[in-house]
Amino acid sequence: VLPNELNSLSSLQELHILGCIKLESLSECVLQGLSSLQVLRFSYCGSLKSLPEGMKNLTCLESLGFSFCSSLKSLPKDMNKLTSLRQLTISGGDKNGTLPNGLEGIPSLRNLYLDFLDLVTMPDWLGTMTSLQTLEIKWCSNLTSLPDSFKELKNLHELRISNCPMLENKCKKETGEEWHKIAHVPELELELESTTVEPEPSFYEEMMSLWKKPKQFWQKKPTQFWLNDDYDEFDKMVDDVTNAELINR
């Protein structure tokens, strides 16, 4: 469980929750006071199963990301009320080959980034993201097709597909089976190369190195807060955040 004191950080703009492997859910009260939150990211929270319905009240939220949160099956209802949400990133998710439920119909979403997923096909509701301008799909080696509704993405300006060999072959210009679905996109980038990469350890180590120097990191980015499983110094850091808010006013 995350400390409820988080909700006192009314000026907090970015919250990164990293490596909380026992975290299964967030309580409603944790998010209640985060009225200024613009960026929310969960990384390596493998037990995270759900998020509170109160997420719809994060009216300033612009960017939401999930990296290697494999137990997350669905997002709260009324995600379409996040009218400021512009960017969504999902990396290394459900091993059953599906995206979390609840993503459909987010009217304000402009950029969607998907990578390291076991997807076989994209959900048909992708076509409801009518404001989508950029879609990036990487390292989804089992992905074989795009939904027919893809043609409804009239505002999609940029499509990047890399290291998805089964899909890339079908998206070849004019000859590929999937070409007719993406032909309307002005900027297409298909990378047919495939290499072996293991980004998780290096990424994790980089994030944890930041956590080991919370004071130093805080002084550099006074509107951001990183949280991992160790809450021993949380009360002290909350005091620091409050003081920094007063200084910056």
C-alpha positions in Angstrom: 0.0 0.0 0.0 1.3 3.4 -0.9 1.4 6.0 1.9 -1.8 8.2 2.1 0.4 11.2 2.7 0.9 11.4 -1.1 -2.4 13.1 -1.4 -1.0 16.2 0.4 1.3 17.0 -2.6 -1.1 19.3 -4.3 1.6 20.8 -6.5 3.1 17.5 -7.6 3.3 17.3 -11.4 5.1 14.0 -12.0 4.8 10.7 -10.0 6.9 7.7 -11.0 6.2 4.5 -9.1 9.1 2.1 -9.6 9.8 -1.5 -8.6 6.9 -1.8 -6.1 6.6 -5.5 -6.7 4.1 -6.1 -3.9 1.8 -3.2 -4.9 -1.6 -4.6 -6.0 -3.7 -1.5 -6.1 -3.9 2.2 -5.1 -6.5 3.5 -2.7 -8.9 6.3 -3.7 -7.4 8.7 -1.1 -3.9 8.5 -2.6 -4.9 10.3 -5.8 -7.5 12.7 -4.3 -5.1 15.6 -3.6 -3.0 15.3 -6.7 -4.8 18.0 -8.6 -1.7 19.2 -10.5 -0.5 15.8 -11.6 0.5 15.8 -15.3 2.6 12.6 -15.5 1.9 9.2 -13.9 4.1 6.2 -14.6 4.2 2.7 -13.1 7.4 0.6 -13.8 8.1 -3.0 -12.7 5.0 -3.2 -10.5 4.3 -6.8 -11.5 1.5 -7.4 -8.9 -0.5 -4.3 -9.9 -4.0 -5.4 -10.8 -6.2 -2.3 -10.7 -6.3 1.4 -10.3 -8.9 3.5 -8.4 -12.0 4.9 -10.2 -10.9 8.3 -8.9 -8.3 8.4 -11.7 -11.0 10.2 -13.7 -10.5 13.2 -11.5 -6.9 13.7 -12.6 -8.0 16.4 -15.0 -4.5 17.7 -15.6 -3.0 14.3 -16.4 -1.2 14.5 -19.8 0.9 11.3 -19.8 0.2 7.8 -18.5 2.6 4.9 -18.7 2.9 1.3 -17.6 6.1 -0.7 -18.0 6.2 -4.4 -17.2 3.1 -4.3 -15.1 2.0 -7.8 -16.2 -0.9 -8.3 -13.8 -2.8 -5.2 -14.9 -5.9 -6.5 -16.9 -8.1 -3.4 -16.9 -8.2 0.3 -16.2 -10.9 2.2 -14.4 -14.2 3.1 -16.1 -14.6 6.6 -17.4 -11.0 6.9 -18.6 -12.6 9.0 -21.4 -13.1 11.8 -18.8 -9.3 12.3 -18.7 -9.7 15.2 -21.2 -6.0 16.3 -20.9 -4.5 12.9 -21.5 -2.3 13.1 -24.6 0.2 10.2 -24.3 -0.2 6.6 -23.3 2.7 4.1 -23.1 2.3 0.4 -22.5 5.5 -1.7 -22.4 5.9 -5.4 -21.4 2.4 -6.0 -20.3 -0.1 -8.9 -20.1 1.4 -12.2 -21.1 -1.9 -13.4 -22.4 -1.5 -11.2 -25.5 -4.1 -8.5 -24.7 -4.1 -4.8 -23.8 -5.8 -3.7 -20.6 -9.5 -3.1 -20.9 -10.8 0.4 -20.5 -8.6 2.1 -23.0 -11.2 2.5 -25.7 -12.7 5.9 -26.5 -10.1 8.3 -24.9 -11.0 11.4 -26.9 -7.9 13.5 -26.2 -5.2 10.8 -26.8 -2.7 11.9 -29.4 0.3 9.5 -28.9 0.2 5.8 -28.2 3.4 3.8 -27.7 3.3 0.0 -27.4 6.4 -2.3 -27.1 7.5 -5.6 -25.7 4.0 -7.0 -25.7 2.8 -10.5 -26.6 0.0 -9.2 -28.8 -1.2 -11.3 -31.7 -3.6 -8.7 -33.0 -4.7 -5.2 -32.0 -8.2 -4.7 -30.5 -10.9 -3.5 -32.8 -11.6 -0.5 -30.4 -8.3 1.0 -31.6 -10.5 2.7 -34.2 -12.3 4.7 -31.5 -9.1 6.7 -30.8 -10.0 9.2 -33.5 -7.7 11.9 -32.2 -4.6 9.7 -32.4 -1.8 11.3 -34.3 1.2 9.1 -33.6 1.3 5.3 -33.1 4.5 3.4 -32.3 4.6 -0.4 -32.1 7.9 -2.0 -31.3 9.1 -5.5 -30.3 5.8 -7.2 -30.6 7.1 -10.3 -32.3 3.8 -12.2 -32.3 1.7 -9.4 -33.8 0.3 -10.5 -37.1 -2.4 -8.0 -38.0 -4.1 -4.7 -37.5 -7.9 -4.4 -36.9 -10.2 -3.3 -39.8 -11.1 -0.3 -37.7 -7.6 1.0 -38.2 -8.9 2.8 -41.3 -11.0 5.0 -39.0 -7.9 6.7 -37.6 -8.2 9.6 -40.0 -6.0 11.9 -37.9 -3.1 9.4 -37.6 -0.1 11.2 -39.1 2.8 9.0 -38.1 3.0 5.2 -37.8 6.2 3.5 -36.7 6.5 -0.3 -36.6 9.8 -1.9 -35.7 11.0 -5.4 -34.7 7.5 -6.9 -35.4 8.6 -9.1 -38.3 5.3 -10.9 -38.8 3.4 -7.6 -39.1 6.0 -5.7 -41.0 6.0 -8.2 -43.9 2.2 -7.8 -44.2 2.5 -4.0 -44.2 4.8 -3.7 -47.3 3.7 -1.0 -49.6 1.0 -2.1 -52.0 1.8 -5.8 -51.8 1.2 -6.5 -48.1 -2.0 -7.9 -46.8 -2.4 -5.1 -44.3 -1.3 -2.3 -46.6 -4.8 -1.1 -47.4 -5.4 -0.4 -43.7 -2.4 1.9 -43.3 -2.1 3.4 -46.8 -3.8 6.7 -45.6 -1.1 7.4 -43.0 1.2 10.2 -44.4 4.4 9.1 -42.5 5.2 5.4 -42.3 8.3 3.9 -40.8 8.7 0.2 -41.1 11.9 -1.4 -39.8 12.3 -5.0 -40.9 15.5 -5.6 -38.9 15.3 -7.7 -35.8 17.9 -7.9 -33.1 18.1 -9.3 -29.6 17.9 -6.8 -26.8 17.4 -7.0 -23.0 16.6 -3.5 -21.9 15.0 -4.3 -18.5 18.1 -4.6 -16.3 19.9 -1.5 -17.5 16.7 0.5 -17.3 16.0 -0.7 -13.8 19.5 0.0 -12.6 19.3 3.5 -13.9 16.0 4.2 -12.1 17.3 2.7 -8.9 20.4 4.8 -9.0 18.2 7.9 -9.0 16.3 6.6 -6.0 19.6 6.1 -4.0 20.1 9.9 -4.2 16.6 11.3 -3.6 17.8 14.6 -2.2 20.1 15.3 -5.1 17.4 14.3 -7.6 14.8 16.3 -5.9 16.9 19.5 -6.0 17.2 19.1 -9.8 13.6 18.4 -10.4 11.4 20.0 -7.7 8.1 19.1 -9.3 8.8 15.4 -9.6 8.7 12.6 -7.1 10.0 9.0 -7.4 8.7 6.3 -5.1 9.9 2.7 -4.6 9.2 0.0 -2.0 11.3 1.7 0.7 9.1 4.2 2.5 11.4 4.8 5.5 12.3 8.3 4.5 8.9 9.3 3.0 7.9 11.7 5.8 11.2 13.5 5.5 10.8 13.8 1.7 7.2 15.1 2.1 8.6 17.9 4.2 11.2 18.6 1.5 8.4 18.7 -1.1 6.3 21.1 0.9 9.3 23.4 1.5 10.1 23.4 -2.2 6.6 24.4 -3.1 6.7 27.3 -0.7 10.1 28.5 -2.1 8.8 28.3 -5.7 5.6 30.3 -5.1 
